[in-house]
C-alpha cells in the first residue's frame, strides 16, 4: 500500500518479563523491516501504550511499591532510548498514549509527576528527537505540564459504548478550532494521531461477525472519516486500523477497504 510512516510500541510487559532480562527481538524485527523500506517511525515510550489493556505494566512491576515501580519504569525507558536513539528512521517519540484518559483500560496510573519525570528523561537522553503527546479527550485543553513538542489528537466517528453504538456529533471544524486554541496557548501544533479506520464494537474485532464489524466501520464510514479529517487540515493524518484491513482481506477476501484507503492517500 506504499505506507512509509508508522507508529510502533515498546510494550514493557513484553520486553522485560523478568527484572533486568530484556528481549527486544520482535521490535528489532519491525524496525529493521521499516528501515529497509525507507520508512519512518514514531516510537511510543512509557507504561500506557495503544492496545488493550492500555497500561502494559509487567506483573512483577505491579507488585512493587509505587516509587520502586516508577524507578523501574524510568530505567526501562532509558534502555529503550539507548537501544534505538541512533536509528535515523525514528523521527519522533510518543510519551505514553492518552496518558490521562481515565475512561478506558486497566491498571491506569495518572500521576503527572511521573509523566513529567519521563519527559525530562527523554529530553536529557535524546534532546533532538521531537516528542509527541496525545490529548486524553476530545474537548479539554492541555494546560498543565508535561508539554511535548507537538500534540496529537484522536478522531473517531462510531464507537460502541454502554451497550449501544454512538455516532460522534463533534463537527470537523471543532478539531481545527481546538488546534488553533492550543497553538495560541502553548505555541505547539497539533495533528491527527489516530483516525478511526477500523471497527469499534462490543467485542474484539476477530470475535465479531462481518455484519457486526460493518456497524461501526464500513466503506461509507471510512470515506466519511477520511474526508472530514482532511477538512481539519491537521496533518499528518495517521490512520488506525492497518491490521484490520489486512485481516479483512485474508479472512473475507475483501480488498475494498485497502483500495479505499489507498485511494484516499492522493
C-alpha positions as protocol buffer text, in pm:
chain_id: "A"
residue {
  index: 1
  type: UNK
  ca { x: 0 y: 0 z: 0 }
}
residue {
  index: 2
  type: UNK
  ca { x: 313 y: 217 z: -5 }
}
residue {
  index: 3
  type: UNK
  ca { x: 285 y: 340 z: 353 }
}
residue {
  index: 4
  type: UNK
  ca { x: 613 y: 471 z: 487 }
}
residue {
  index: 5
  type: UNK
  ca { x: 501 y: 621 z: 819 }
}
residue {
  index: 6
  type: UNK
  ca { x: 441 y: 400 z: 1122 }
}
residue {
  index: 7
  type: UNK
  ca { x: 382 y: 414 z: 1495 }
}
residue {
  index: 8
  type: UNK
  ca { x: 546 y: 133 z: 1691 }
}
residue {
  index: 9
  type: UNK
  ca { x: 508 y: 32 z: 2056 }
}
residue {
  index: 10
  type: UNK
  ca { x: 766 y: -60 z: 2320 }
}
residue {
  index: 11
  type: UNK
  ca { x: 548 y: -273 z: 2545 }
}
residue {
  index: 12
  type: UNK
  ca { x: 723 y: -301 z: 2880 }
}
residue {
  index: 13
  type: UNK
  ca { x: 544 y: -622 z: 2980 }
}
residue {
  index: 14
  type: UNK
  ca { x: 666 y: -793 z: 2661 }
}
residue {
  index: 15
  type: UNK
  ca { x: 1025 y: -671 z: 2661 }
}
residue {
  index: 16
  type: UNK
  ca { x: 1113 y: -710 z: 3030 }
}
residue {
  index: 17
  type: UNK
  ca { x: 910 y: -1005 z: 3154 }
}
residue {
  index: 18
  type: UNK
  ca { x: 1157 y: -1052 z: 3438 }
}
residue {
  index: 19
  type: UNK
  ca { x: 1350 y: -768 z: 3605 }
}
residue {
  index: 20
  type: UNK
  ca { x: 1666 y: -687 z: 3411 }
}
residue {
  index: 21
  type: UNK
  ca { x: 1603 y: -951 z: 3142 }
}
residue {
  index: 22
  type: UNK
  ca { x: 1528 y: -788 z: 2807 }
}
residue {
  index: 23
  type: UNK
  ca { x: 1404 y: -931 z: 2479 }
}
residue {
  index: 24
  type: UNK
  ca { x: 1359 y: -675 z: 2201 }
}
residue {
  index: 25
  type: UNK
  ca { x: 1370 y: -926 z: 1915 }
}
residue {
  index: 26
  type: UNK
  ca { x: 1016 y: -856 z: 1789 }
}
residue {
  index: 27
  type: UNK
  ca { x: 1058 y: -478 z: 1799 }
}
residue {
  index: 28
  type: UNK
  ca { x: 1402 y: -506 z: 1640 }
}
residue {
  index: 29
  type: UNK
  ca { x: 1247 y: -701 z: 1355 }
}
residue {
  index: 30
  type: UNK
  ca { x: 974 y: -441 z: 1299 }
}
residue {
  index: 31
  type: UNK
  ca { x: 1221 y: -153 z: 1300 }
}
residue {
  index: 32
  type: UNK
  ca { x: 1457 y: -332 z: 1061 }
}
residue {
  index: 33
  type: UNK
  ca { x: 1173 y: -405 z: 819 }
}
residue {
  index: 34
  type: UNK
  ca { x: 1063 y: -41 z: 814 }
}
residue {
  index: 35
  type: UNK
  ca { x: 1422 y: 77 z: 792 }
}
residue {
  index: 36
  type: UNK
  ca { x: 1480 y: -136 z: 483 }
}
residue {
  index: 37
  type: UNK
  ca { x: 1167 y: 11 z: 325 }
}
residue {
  index: 38
  type: UNK
  ca { x: 1291 y: 368 z: 384 }
}
residue {
  index: 39
  type: UNK
  ca { x: 1007 y: 426 z: 627 }
}
residue {
  index: 40
  type: UNK
  ca { x: 988 y: 645 z: 935 }
}
residue {
  index: 41
  type: UNK
  ca { x: 876 y: 560 z: 1286 }
}
residue {
  index: 42
  type: UNK
  ca { x: 717 y: 728 z: 1585 }
}
residue {
  index: 43
  type: UNK
  ca { x: 814 y: 512 z: 1883 }
}
residue {
  index: 44
  type: UNK
  ca { x: 584 y: 509 z: 2185 }
}
residue {
  index: 45
  type: UNK
  ca { x: 751 y: 508 z: 2529 }
}
residue {
  index: 46
  type: UNK
  ca { x: 623 y: 452 z: 2881 }
}
residue {
  index: 47
  type: UNK
  ca { x: 366 y: 234 z: 3055 }
}
residue {
  index: 48
  type: UNK
  ca { x: 47 y: 336 z: 2874 }
}
residue {
  index: 49
  type: UNK
  ca { x: 54 y: 247 z: 2506 }
}
residue {
  index: 50
  type: UNK
  ca { x: -210 y: 160 z: 2245 }
}
residue {
  index: 51
  type: UNK
  ca { x: -385 y: -178 z: 2266 }
}
residue {
  index: 52
  type: UNK
  ca { x: -590 y: -326 z: 2547 }
}
residue {
  index: 53
  type: UNK
  ca { x: -539 y: -313 z: 2844 }
}
residue {
  index: 54
  type: UNK
  ca { x: -372 y: 21 z: 2755 }
}
residue {
  index: 55
  type: UNK
  ca { x: -135 y: 14 z: 3055 }
}
residue {
  index: 56
  type: UNK
  ca { x: 130 y: -251 z: 2991 }
}
residue {
  index: 57
  type: UNK
  ca { x: 295 y: -300 z: 3329 }
}
residue {
  index: 58
  type: UNK
  ca { x: 486 y: -626 z: 3381 }
}
residue {
  index: 59
  type: UNK
  ca { x: 327 y: -838 z: 3652 }
}
residue {
  index: 60
  type: UNK
  ca { x: 639 y: -812 z: 3865 }
}
residue {
  index: 61
  type: UNK
  ca { x: 633 y: -431 z: 3846 }
}
residue {
  index: 62
  type: UNK
  ca { x: 272 y: -413 z: 3964 }
}
residue {
  index: 63
  type: UNK
  ca { x: 375 y: -589 z: 4283 }
}
residue {
  index: 64
  type: UNK
  ca { x: 633 y: -324 z: 4370 }
}
residue {
  index: 65
  type: UNK
  ca { x: 567 y: -20 z: 4591 }
}
residue {
  index: 66
  type: UNK
  ca { x: 479 y: 283 z: 4377 }
}
residue {
  index: 67
  type: UNK
  ca { x: 815 y: 460 z: 4390 }
}
residue {
  index: 68
  type: UNK
  ca { x: 1007 y: 140 z: 4313 }
}
residue {
  index: 69
  type: UNK
  ca { x: 768 y: 70 z: 4024 }
}
residue {
  index: 70
  type: UNK
  ca { x: 828 y: 418 z: 3886 }
}
residue {
  index: 71
  type: UNK
  ca { x: 1205 y: 382 z: 3913 }
}
residue {
  index: 72
  type: UNK
  ca { x: 1184 y: 51 z: 3726 }
}
residue {
  index: 73
  type: UNK
  ca { x: 980 y: 223 z: 3452 }
}
residue {
  index: 74
  type: UNK
  ca { x: 1230 y: 508 z: 3421 }
}
residue {
  index: 75
  type: UNK
  ca { x: 1511 y: 253 z: 3389 }
}
residue {
  index: 76
  type: UNK
  ca { x: 1320 y: 69 z: 3117 }
}
residue {
  index: 77
  type: UNK
  ca { x: 1259 y: 389 z: 2919 }
}
residue {
  index: 78
  type: UNK
  ca { x: 1633 y: 464 z: 2936 }
}
residue {
  index: 79
  type: UNK
  ca { x: 1711 y: 117 z: 2799 }
}
residue {
  index: 80
  type: UNK
  ca { x: 1470 y: 165 z: 2507 }
}
residue {
  index: 81
  type: UNK
  ca { x: 1605 y: 508 z: 2413 }
}
residue {
  index: 82
  type: UNK
  ca { x: 1966 y: 394 z: 2443 }
}
residue {
  index: 83
  type: UNK
  ca { x: 1892 y: 100 z: 2215 }
}
residue {
  index: 84
  type: UNK
  ca { x: 1719 y: 293 z: 1936 }
}
residue {
  index: 85
  type: UNK
  ca { x: 1814 y: 660 z: 1954 }
}
residue {
  index: 86
  type: UNK
  ca { x: 2071 y: 633 z: 1674 }
}
residue {
  index: 87
  type: UNK
  ca { x: 1819 y: 486 z: 1431 }
}
residue {
  index: 88
  type: UNK
  ca { x: 1759 y: 753 z: 1167 }
}
residue {
  index: 89
  type: UNK
  ca { x: 1421 y: 600 z: 1083 }
}
residue {
  index: 90
  type: UNK
  ca { x: 1288 y: 702 z: 1428 }
}
residue {
  index: 91
  type: UNK
  ca { x: 1168 y: 1056 z: 1370 }
}
residue {
  index: 92
  type: UNK
  ca { x: 973 y: 1109 z: 1694 }
}
residue {
  index: 93
  type: UNK
  ca { x: 882 y: 959 z: 2029 }
}
residue {
  index: 94
  type: UNK
  ca { x: 537 y: 944 z: 2183 }
}
residue {
  index: 95
  type: UNK
  ca { x: 517 y: 987 z: 2560 }
}
residue {
  index: 96
  type: UNK
  ca { x: 255 y: 731 z: 2663 }
}
residue {
  index: 97
  type: UNK
  ca { x: -82 y: 722 z: 2485 }
}
residue {
  index: 98
  type: UNK
  ca { x: -371 y: 938 z: 2603 }
}
residue {
  index: 99
  type: UNK
  ca { x: -178 y: 940 z: 2929 }
}
residue {
  index: 100
  type: UNK
  ca { x: -457 y: 1092 z: 3139 }
}
residue {
  index: 101
  type: UNK
  ca { x: -753 y: 907 z: 2988 }
}
residue {
  index: 102
  type: UNK
  ca { x: -932 y: 762 z: 3291 }
}
residue {
  index: 103
  type: UNK
  ca { x: -1230 y: 622 z: 3100 }
}
residue {
  index: 104
  type: UNK
  ca { x: -1061 y: 331 z: 2928 }
}
residue {
  index: 105
  type: UNK
  ca { x: -823 y: 48 z: 3014 }
}
residue {
  index: 106
  type: UNK
  ca { x: -690 y: -134 z: 3321 }
}
residue {
  index: 107
  type: UNK
  ca { x: -422 y: -56 z: 3580 }
}
residue {
  index: 108
  type: UNK
  ca { x: -427 y: 311 z: 3488 }
}
residue {
  index: 109
  type: UNK
  ca { x: -180 y: 543 z: 3657 }
}
residue {
  index: 110
  type: UNK
  ca { x: -240 y: 913 z: 3611 }
}
residue {
  index: 111
  type: UNK
  ca { x: 40 y: 1068 z: 3813 }
}
residue {
  index: 112
  type: UNK
  ca { x: 153 y: 1391 z: 3646 }
}
residue {
  index: 113
  type: UNK
  ca { x: 475 y: 1396 z: 3845 }
}
residue {
  index: 114
  type: UNK
  ca { x: 568 y: 1061 z: 3693 }
}
residue {
  index: 115
  type: UNK
  ca { x: 487 y: 1186 z: 3343 }
}
residue {
  index: 116
  type: UNK
  ca { x: 697 y: 1499 z: 3397 }
}
residue {
  index: 117
  type: UNK
  ca { x: 989 y: 1283 z: 3509 }
}
residue {
  index: 118
  type: UNK
  ca { x: 953 y: 1067 z: 3198 }
}
residue {
  index: 119
  type: UNK
  ca { x: 952 y: 1383 z: 2988 }
}
residue {
  index: 120
  type: UNK
  ca { x: 1277 y: 1502 z: 3148 }
}
residue {
  index: 121
  type: UNK
  ca { x: 1445 y: 1166 z: 3099 }
}
residue {
  index: 122
  type: UNK
  ca { x: 1358 y: 1158 z: 2729 }
}
residue {
  index: 123
  type: UNK
  ca { x: 1475 y: 1517 z: 2677 }
}
residue {
  index: 124
  type: UNK
  ca { x: 1805 y: 1452 z: 2857 }
}
residue {
  index: 125
  type: UNK
  ca { x: 1884 y: 1133 z: 2666 }
}
residue {
  index: 126
  type: UNK
  ca { x: 1770 y: 1243 z: 2321 }
}
residue {
  index: 127
  type: UNK
  ca { x: 1701 y: 1618 z: 2301 }
}
residue {
  index: 128
  type: UNK
  ca { x: 1698 y: 1624 z: 1920 }
}
residue {
  index: 129
  type: UNK
  ca { x: 1410 y: 1383 z: 1854 }
}
residue {
  index: 130
  type: UNK
  ca { x: 1067 y: 1553 z: 1876 }
}
residue {
  index: 131
  type: UNK
  ca { x: 825 y: 1430 z: 2140 }
}
residue {
  index: 132
  type: UNK
  ca { x: 452 y: 1376 z: 2076 }
}
residue {
  index: 133
  type: UNK
  ca { x: 180 y: 1357 z: 2340 }
}
residue {
  index: 134
  type: UNK
  ca { x: -177 y: 1267 z: 2253 }
}
residue {
  index: 135
  type: UNK
  ca { x: -459 y: 1453 z: 2424 }
}
residue {
  index: 136
  type: UNK
  ca { x: -667 y: 1238 z: 2657 }
}
residue {
  index: 137
  type: UNK
  ca { x: -1009 y: 1351 z: 2537 }
}
residue {
  index: 138
  type: UNK
  ca { x: -1173 y: 1545 z: 2256 }
}
residue {
  index: 139
  type: UNK
  ca { x: -1265 y: 1860 z: 2448 }
}
residue {
  index: 140
  type: UNK
  ca { x: -1006 y: 1950 z: 2708 }
}
residue {
  index: 141
  type: UNK
  ca { x: -711 y: 2184 z: 2665 }
}
residue {
  index: 142
  type: UNK
  ca { x: -363 y: 2066 z: 2771 }
}
residue {
  index: 143
  type: UNK
  ca { x: -273 y: 2348 z: 3007 }
}
residue {
  index: 144
  type: UNK
  ca { x: -64 y: 2169 z: 3271 }
}
residue {
  index: 145
  type: UNK
  ca { x: 275 y: 2008 z: 3210 }
}
residue {
  index: 146
  type: UNK
  ca { x: 432 y: 1794 z: 3082 }
}
residue {
  index: 147
  type: UNK
  ca { x: 437 y: 1968 z: 2747 }
}
residue {
  index: 148
  type: UNK
  ca { x: 550 y: 1790 z: 2429 }
}
residue {
  index: 149
  type: UNK
  ca { x: 695 y: 1935 z: 2110 }
}
residue {
  index: 150
  type: UNK
  ca { x: 372 y: 1858 z: 1925 }
}
residue {
  index: 151
  type: UNK
  ca { x: 26 y: 1739 z: 2025 }
}
residue {
  index: 152
  type: UNK
  ca { x: -172 y: 1458 z: 1870 }
}
residue {
  index: 153
  type: UNK
  ca { x: -548 y: 1401 z: 1884 }
}
residue {
  index: 154
  type: UNK
  ca { x: -789 y: 1119 z: 1802 }
}
residue {
  index: 155
  type: UNK
  ca { x: -1074 y: 1137 z: 1550 }
}
residue {
  index: 156
  type: UNK
  ca { x: -1345 y: 870 z: 1586 }
}
residue {
  index: 157
  type: UNK
  ca { x: -1683 y: 852 z: 1412 }
}
residue {
  index: 158
  type: UNK
  ca { x: -1865 y: 550 z: 1557 }
}
residue {
  index: 159
  type: UNK
  ca { x: -1796 y: 369 z: 1885 }
}
residue {
  index: 160
  type: UNK
  ca { x: -1981 y: 109 z: 2091 }
}
residue {
  index: 161
  type: UNK
  ca { x: -2038 y: 247 z: 2439 }
}
residue {
  index: 162
  type: UNK
  ca { x: -2263 y: 141 z: 2725 }
}
residue {
  index: 163
  type: UNK
  ca { x: -2440 y: -125 z: 2520 }
}
residue {
  index: 164
  type: UNK
  ca { x: -2510 y: 80 z: 2206 }
}
residue {
  index: 165
  type: UNK
  ca { x: -2339 y: 235 z: 1906 }
}
residue {
  index: 166
  type: UNK
  ca { x: -2269 y: 606 z: 1943 }
}
residue {
  index: 167
  type: UNK
  ca { x: -2216 y: 837 z: 1644 }
}
residue {
  index: 168
  type: UNK
  ca { x: -1994 y: 1135 z: 1710 }
}
residue {
  index: 169
  type: UNK
  ca { x: -2169 y: 1471 z: 1699 }
}
residue {
  index: 170
  type: UNK
  ca { x: -1844 y: 1668 z: 1707 }
}
residue {
  index: 171
  type: UNK
  ca { x: -1810 y: 1874 z: 1386 }
}
residue {
  index: 172
  type: UNK
  ca { x: -1485 y: 1864 z: 1191 }
}
residue {
  index: 173
  type: UNK
  ca { x: -1426 y: 2232 z: 1250 }
}
residue {
  index: 174
  type: UNK
  ca { x: -1402 y: 2178 z: 1628 }
}
residue {
  index: 175
  type: UNK
  ca { x: -1079 y: 1986 z: 1577 }
}
residue {
  index: 176
  type: UNK
  ca { x: -943 y: 2275 z: 1369 }
}
residue {
  index: 177
  type: UNK
  ca { x: -1055 y: 2534 z: 1625 }
}
residue {
  index: 178
  type: UNK
  ca { x: -921 y: 2338 z: 1919 }
}
residue {
  index: 179
  type: UNK
  ca { x: -582 y: 2310 z: 1747 }
}
residue {
  index: 180
  type: UNK
  ca { x: -577 y: 2686 z: 1695 }
}
residue {
  index: 181
  type: UNK
  ca { x: -655 y: 2748 z: 2064 }
}
residue {
  index: 182
  type: UNK
  ca { x: -386 y: 2502 z: 2176 }
}
residue {
  index: 183
  type: UNK
  ca { x: -133 y: 2662 z: 1944 }
}
residue {
  index: 184
  type: UNK
  ca { x: -214 y: 3006 z: 2082 }
}
residue {
  index: 185
  type: UNK
  ca { x: -180 y: 2879 z: 2440 }
}
residue {
  index: 186
  type: UNK
  ca { x: 129 y: 2660 z: 2404 }
}
residue {
  index: 187
  type: UNK
  ca { x: 298 y: 2754 z: 2077 }
}
residue {
  index: 188
  type: UNK
  ca { x: 263 y: 2388 z: 1980 }
}
residue {
  index: 189
  type: UNK
  ca { x: 93 y: 2249 z: 1671 }
}
residue {
  index: 190
  type: UNK
  ca { x: -145 y: 1952 z: 1658 }
}
residue {
  index: 191
  type: UNK
  ca { x: -208 y: 1670 z: 1414 }
}
residue {
  index: 192
  type: UNK
  ca { x: -450 y: 1376 z: 1392 }
}
residue {
  index: 193
  type: UNK
  ca { x: -262 y: 1099 z: 1563 }
}
residue {
  index: 194
  type: UNK
  ca { x: -535 y: 838 z: 1538 }
}
residue {
  index: 195
  type: UNK
  ca { x: -808 y: 846 z: 1272 }
}
residue {
  index: 196
  type: UNK
  ca { x: -1061 y: 564 z: 1310 }
}
residue {
  index: 197
  type: UNK
  ca { x: -1022 y: 323 z: 1020 }
}
residue {
  index: 198
  type: UNK
  ca { x: -1136 y: 2 z: 1192 }
}
residue {
  index: 199
  type: UNK
  ca { x: -1446 y: -113 z: 1386 }
}
residue {
  index: 200
  type: UNK
  ca { x: -1513 y: -29 z: 1748 }
}
residue {
  index: 201
  type: UNK
  ca { x: -1775 y: -280 z: 1853 }
}
residue {
  index: 202
  type: UNK
  ca { x: -1888 y: -468 z: 2165 }
}
residue {
  index: 203
  type: UNK
  ca { x: -1617 y: -735 z: 2125 }
}
residue {
  index: 204
  type: UNK
  ca { x: -1267 y: -774 z: 1990 }
}
residue {
  index: 205
  type: UNK
  ca { x: -1267 y: -743 z: 1611 }
}
residue {
  index: 206
  type: UNK
  ca { x: -1186 y: -1110 z: 1548 }
}
residue {
  index: 207
  type: UNK
  ca { x: -1480 y: -1210 z: 1771 }
}
residue {
  index: 208
  type: UNK
  ca { x: -1732 y: -1007 z: 1570 }
}
residue {
  index: 209
  type: UNK
  ca { x: -1910 y: -1114 z: 1253 }
}
residue {
  index: 210
  type: UNK
  ca { x: -1857 y: -918 z: 935 }
}
residue {
  index: 211
  type: UNK
  ca { x: -2205 y: -771 z: 978 }
}
residue {
  index: 212
  type: UNK
  ca { x: -2124 y: -653 z: 1331 }
}
residue {
  index: 213
  type: UNK
  ca { x: -1795 y: -501 z: 1218 }
}
residue {
  index: 214
  type: UNK
  ca { x: -1977 y: -305 z: 948 }
}
residue {
  index: 215
  type: UNK
  ca { x: -2195 y: -133 z: 1208 }
}
residue {
  index: 216
  type: UNK
  ca { x: -1904 y: 85 z: 1319 }
}
residue {
  index: 217
  type: UNK
  ca { x: -1674 y: 71 z: 1016 }
}
residue {
  index: 218
  type: UNK
  ca { x: -1766 y: 19 z: 652 }
}
residue {
  index: 219
  type: UNK
  ca { x: -1670 y: 182 z: 322 }
}
residue {
  index: 220
  type: UNK
  ca { x: -1912 y: 472 z: 368 }
}
residue {
  index: 221
  type: UNK
  ca { x: -1795 y: 544 z: 723 }
}
residue {
  index: 222
  type: UNK
  ca { x: -1431 y: 507 z: 626 }
}
residue {
  index: 223
  type: UNK
  ca { x: -1464 y: 754 z: 339 }
}
residue {
  index: 224
  type: UNK
  ca { x: -1655 y: 993 z: 565 }
}
residue {
  index: 225
  type: UNK
  ca { x: -1390 y: 981 z: 837 }
}
residue {
  index: 226
  type: UNK
  ca { x: -1109 y: 1047 z: 591 }
}
residue {
  index: 227
  type: UNK
  ca { x: -1297 y: 1330 z: 419 }
}
residue {
  index: 228
  type: UNK
  ca { x: -1378 y: 1507 z: 746 }
}
residue {
  index: 229
  type: UNK
  ca { x: -1026 y: 1459 z: 879 }
}
residue {
  index: 230
  type: UNK
  ca { x: -879 y: 1619 z: 568 }
}
residue {
  index: 231
  type: UNK
  ca { x: -1106 y: 1920 z: 618 }
}
residue {
  index: 232
  type: UNK
  ca { x: -937 y: 1994 z: 951 }
}
residue {
  index: 233
  type: UNK
  ca { x: -600 y: 2038 z: 775 }
}
residue {
  index: 234
  type: UNK
  ca { x: -434 y: 1885 z: 1081 }
}
residue {
  index: 235
  type: UNK
  ca { x: -159 y: 1699 z: 902 }
}
residue {
  index: 236
  type: UNK
  ca { x: -18 y: 1440 z: 905 }
}
residue {
  index: 237
  type: UNK
  ca { x: -324 y: 1218 z: 949 }
}
residue {
  index: 238
  type: UNK
  ca { x: -236 y: 878 z: 1096 }
}
residue {
  index: 239
  type: UNK
  ca { x: -491 y: 605 z: 1026 }
}
residue {
  index: 240
  type: UNK
  ca { x: -568 y: 346 z: 1292 }
}
residue {
  index: 241
  type: UNK
  ca { x: -662 y: 6 z: 1151 }
}
residue {
  index: 242
  type: UNK
  ca { x: -393 y: -137 z: 923 }
}
residue {
  index: 243
  type: UNK
  ca { x: -403 y: -481 z: 1084 }
}
residue {
  index: 244
  type: UNK
  ca { x: -780 y: -495 z: 1032 }
}
residue {
  index: 245
  type: UNK
  ca { x: -756 y: -412 z: 661 }
}
residue {
  index: 246
  type: UNK
  ca { x: -510 y: -698 z: 621 }
}
residue {
  index: 247
  type: UNK
  ca { x: -716 y: -935 z: 837 }
}
residue {
  index: 248
  type: UNK
  ca { x: -1032 y: -850 z: 643 }
}
residue {
  index: 249
  type: UNK
  ca { x: -867 y: -919 z: 308 }
}
residue {
  index: 250
  type: UNK
  ca { x: -730 y: -1253 z: 429 }
}
residue {
  index: 251
  type: UNK
  ca { x: -1041 y: -1379 z: 607 }
}
residue {
  index: 252
  type: UNK
  ca { x: -1313 y: -1243 z: 378 }
}
residue {
  index: 253
  type: UNK
  ca { x: -1119 y: -1180 z: 56 }
}
residue {
  index: 254
  type: UNK
  ca { x: -1238 y: -820 z: 98 }
}
residue {
  index: 255
  type: UNK
  ca { x: -991 y: -581 z: -64 }
}
residue {
  index: 256
  type: UNK
  ca { x: -1231 y: -288 z: -91 }
}
residue {
  index: 257
  type: UNK
  ca { x: -1112 y: -146 z: 242 }
}
residue {
  index: 258
  type: UNK
  ca { x: -748 y: -139 z: 133 }
}
residue {
  index: 259
  type: UNK
  ca { x: -840 y: 6 z: -206 }
}
residue {
  index: 260
  type: UNK
  ca { x: -1043 y: 282 z: -38 }
}
residue {
  index: 261
  type: UNK
  ca { x: -757 y: 368 z: 196 }
}
residue {
  index: 262
  type: UNK
  ca { x: -502 y: 371 z: -83 }
}
residue {
  index: 263
  type: UNK
  ca { x: -725 y: 593 z: -295 }
}
residue {
  index: 264
  type: UNK
  ca { x: -756 y: 838 z: -5 }
}
residue {
  index: 265
  type: UNK
  ca { x: -379 y: 891 z: 5 }
}
residue {
  index: 266
  type: UNK
  ca { x: -386 y: 1102 z: -308 }
}
